[in-house]
Amino acid sequence: MKQTKVEVNSDILADIVVKGMQEKKAADIVVINLKSLKNAVSDYFVIASASSDTQLDAIASSIEEVVFKATRQNPWQTEGRMNKEWILLDYVDVVAHIFLKDKREFYALEELWGDARIEHIQPV
């Protein structure tokens, strides 16, 4: 029996990505809403920090599992699994970024989208 993809809007998908991050204790989770910005590459960036490369992998895997379980979707594209400093999971409308803490500070993605609405997710 073939399982078909479940369509969800980007708001719901962003929430699912956050849940995947929280399951592996990601730190400093931020949801950047890019919907109102002209020429934005997606609707949301969801960014989190990991304290080790092991946790980085675990968070990325958790996001993939939680999103697949809810939507039957795999990421359209992934980057960074080999260098273990910054993993990107691209679901087209929602892009998850998981950084080692020092790399997140270096790239400062939150600062690139100053006009966007930024929501800081409280730890659970």
N, C-alpha and C positions, 0 to 999 in steps of 0.2 A: 504494500500500500504506500503510495507516494504521499509525502506530507507537503502541503502547499504553504507557501509563504503567507504570513498573516500581515496585512497592511495596517500599519499604525502611523499616526502623525508624528511629526518631529518632536512635539512637546512630550508625548508619551515615551518615545524612544530615548530622549534625553534623561527622563526619570529612570528608565530601565538601566541605562548606562551608569547612572549614579548608584543605583542599588548594587550593581556588579562591583563597583569600586568599593562601596561600603562593606561588602562581604569579606573583603581581604584587607580591611582596615587602612585604606588609602587615606593620606593626610591632605589637609588643605584643599578640599574639593571645591571647585568653582565652576559654575555654569554661566557661559557667556552667550547671551541671546543676540544673534546677529541678524535676525529677521528684518529689522527696520533699516539696516545699512545697505546702501546701494552697492552692487557688485560684490556682496559677501559670497564666499565660497560655499557656505552651508548655512543652515538655520542656527545651529548651536555648535560651540566648542565646549567640551566638558574636560576640565583639566584637573589632574590630581598629582600628588607626590608620593614616591615610594622611598623607603629608607635603605633598600638594598636591591641588587639586581635580581635576587630571588623573589622579593616581594613585587618587583616590577613585572616579572613574568606571571606571578600568581594573579595580580590585579588584571592584567590583559586577558589571561585565560578565563577569569571569572566573568569579565564583561562579555566575552564571546559566548560563554555557556548560558548566561542569564538572557542575553539578547536572543540567542538561538532558541532557547526554551520558550520564550514569549512570542517570538515572531517568525521563527524558522528562517531567519536571515543570517548569513555570514557577512563579515565585513567585505565591502567592495574592494578594499585595498588595505594592506598592512605594511608598516615600515618600522625598522629599528629593532627587530627581535635579535639580530646578530650582535649589534654593538652594546645592547643592554644599558643604554643611558636615557633613551626617550623612545617609547613605543607609541605609534600612532595607529589607531583603528578607525578607518574611514567607512562610515555607513551612509555616505553621501549627504543626507540632511543633518546628520549629527556626526561630529568627529571627536573621538576620545583621544586625549593626550595624557600619557602617564610618564612622568619624569622622575629621575633621581633628583633629590632636592637641589643640589648645586647646579645641575643643568637647567632646572626650571628657572632659577634665579638668573642664570646667564642669558637664556632666550627670552625671558620676560614677555610671554605671549599676551598676558592680561593687559600690558601697557600698549600693545599694538592696536587694541580695539577700544580706545578711550570713549568713543561715542556709544558703545554697546551697553546694554543693561547687564550688569554682573551680579550674580547671586552667589553668595558664600554659603555652602552647605554646612550646617552644624554637625559635629561628630555625633555618631550614635553610640 
